[in-house]
Amino acid sequence: MLTEISISSNVSELQKKISQIRFEIDELGEPAQEIPEIISSSNLLRSNEFLLKSDEKKTTLLSIYAQYCESLEQLLSSVFEIQHDLKNILIEQSSMIESKPKSKPKSKPKSKPKSKPKSKPKSKPKSKPKSKPKSKPKSKK
């Protein structure tokens, strides 16, 4: 983790250097125009000085860009490692969830309501049992 922080701060420093060198290149401006009043060798000398300064700045800029790319590659590889680790953790946790026996929620046994002792119904006036109607005697012929 500490290396990622140092890489991150390194990237930040490199970005600042890149911005500074770009600014310095822009300050150099355009190559000097030839002045017709002076001899051509002087014009070539002025142009050469500009090109040397510009070339030096651009070389430094390329060097810093190379360092910047290396730092970004290290950060990117760290991100991929973290992604891979997280993927493995997720797979491991999902397999743990699947391997747990699914416990059914324990339901309390339904207890029958306690029955009250049945009391005898209040006595009703007893009615005479209905007797079956007697069948008529069949006549013999």
URDA-V488510 format. One record per backbone hydrogen bond with DSSP energy under -1.0 kcal/mol. NH is the residue of the N-H (numbers start at 1). CO is the residue of the C=O. If there is no record, write none. Layout:
nh->[NH | NH]
co->[CO | CO]
This chain:
nh->[5 | 6 | 7 | 8 | 9 | 10 | 11 | 12 | 13 | 14 | 15 | 16 | 17 | 18 | 19 | 20 | 21 | 22 | 23 | 24 | 25 | 26 | 27 | 28 | 38 | 43 | 44 | 45 | 46 | 47 | 48 | 49 | 50 | 51 | 52 | 53 | 54 | 55 | 56 | 57 | 58 | 59 | 60 | 61 | 62 | 63 | 64 | 65 | 66 | 67 | 68 | 69 | 70 | 71 | 72 | 73 | 74 | 75 | 76 | 77 | 78 | 79 | 80 | 81 | 82 | 83 | 84 | 85 | 86 | 87 | 88 | 89 | 90 | 91 | 92 | 93 | 94 | 95 | 96 | 97 | 98 | 99 | 100]
co->[1 | 2 | 3 | 4 | 5 | 6 | 7 | 8 | 9 | 10 | 11 | 12 | 13 | 14 | 15 | 16 | 17 | 18 | 19 | 20 | 21 | 22 | 23 | 24 | 35 | 39 | 40 | 41 | 42 | 43 | 44 | 45 | 46 | 47 | 48 | 49 | 50 | 51 | 52 | 53 | 54 | 55 | 56 | 57 | 58 | 59 | 60 | 61 | 62 | 63 | 64 | 65 | 66 | 67 | 68 | 69 | 70 | 71 | 72 | 73 | 74 | 75 | 76 | 77 | 78 | 79 | 80 | 81 | 82 | 83 | 84 | 85 | 86 | 87 | 88 | 89 | 90 | 91 | 92 | 93 | 94 | 95 | 96]
